[in-house]
């Protein structure tokens, strides 16, 4: 059955399934924010761990190498967080959704 706009009822039903609900969008944003937080946390852990290692004369400690190491730490943190991380993001997500549900 078609109305004046030329859109059939089945097309309207399909569009309703394609467009995510507002709660689904908010849930996805919350999950992403928790994963991003975990990535940042892991980055600072790696950065602090790197600072604890004494520098030796074997490798040059230039400004460029410090930037490279910082970029490496950032990428490693993002990879760890994407792969499930330490569970901090999931724990944070669960706690926040529990608080919102109350």
C-alpha positions in Angstrom: 0.0 0.0 0.0 1.3 3.4 -0.9 0.3 6.9 0.3 0.6 10.2 -1.6 4.4 10.4 -1.1 5.0 7.2 -2.9 6.6 5.5 0.1 5.2 2.0 0.9 4.5 0.8 4.4 7.2 -1.8 4.1 9.8 0.9 3.2 8.8 2.9 6.3 9.3 -0.3 8.4 12.7 -0.8 6.9 13.7 2.7 7.7 12.7 2.4 11.3 15.1 -0.6 11.7 18.0 1.3 10.0 17.8 4.4 12.1 19.1 3.5 15.6 17.1 4.5 18.6 18.3 7.4 20.7 19.2 5.1 23.6 21.3 3.0 21.3 23.2 6.1 20.1 23.7 7.2 23.7 24.9 3.7 24.7 27.4 3.6 21.8 28.7 7.1 22.8 29.1 6.0 26.4 30.9 2.8 25.3 33.3 4.9 23.1 33.9 7.4 25.9 34.8 4.6 28.3 37.1 3.0 25.8 38.8 6.3 25.1 39.2 6.9 28.8 40.9 3.5 29.2 43.2 4.3 26.3 44.2 7.6 27.9 44.8 5.8 31.2 46.9 3.1 29.6 48.9 5.9 27.8 49.8 7.6 31.0 50.7 4.2 32.6 53.1 3.6 29.7 54.5 7.1 29.8 55.2 6.8 33.5 56.8 3.4 33.1 59.0 4.8 30.3 60.1 7.7 32.6 61.2 5.1 35.3 63.7 3.5 32.9 67.1 5.2 33.2 68.5 6.5 29.9 71.8 5.2 28.9 74.4 6.4 26.5 73.7 3.6 24.0 70.9 5.4 22.2 70.7 9.0 21.5 67.9 10.8 23.5 67.0 13.6 21.1 63.8 15.6 21.0 62.8 13.5 17.9 63.2 10.2 19.7 61.1 11.5 22.6 58.3 12.4 20.2 58.6 9.0 18.5 58.4 7.2 21.9 55.4 9.3 22.9 53.6 8.4 19.6 54.5 4.8 20.1 53.1 4.8 23.6 49.9 6.4 22.3 49.4 3.8 19.6 50.2 1.0 22.0 47.6 2.3 24.4 45.0 2.5 21.7 45.7 -1.0 20.5 45.5 -2.4 24.0 42.3 -0.6 24.7 40.8 -1.8 21.4 41.8 -5.4 22.2 39.8 -5.5 25.4 42.3 -3.5 27.4 42.6 -4.0 31.1 38.9 -4.1 31.7 38.8 -0.6 33.0 36.6 0.7 30.2 34.1 -2.1 30.6 34.0 -1.6 34.4 33.5 2.1 34.0 30.7 1.5 31.5 28.9 -0.9 33.8 29.1 1.4 36.7 27.9 4.4 34.7 25.0 2.5 33.2 24.0 1.2 36.7 23.9 4.8 38.0 21.8 6.0 35.0 19.4 3.1 35.5 18.8 4.0 39.2 
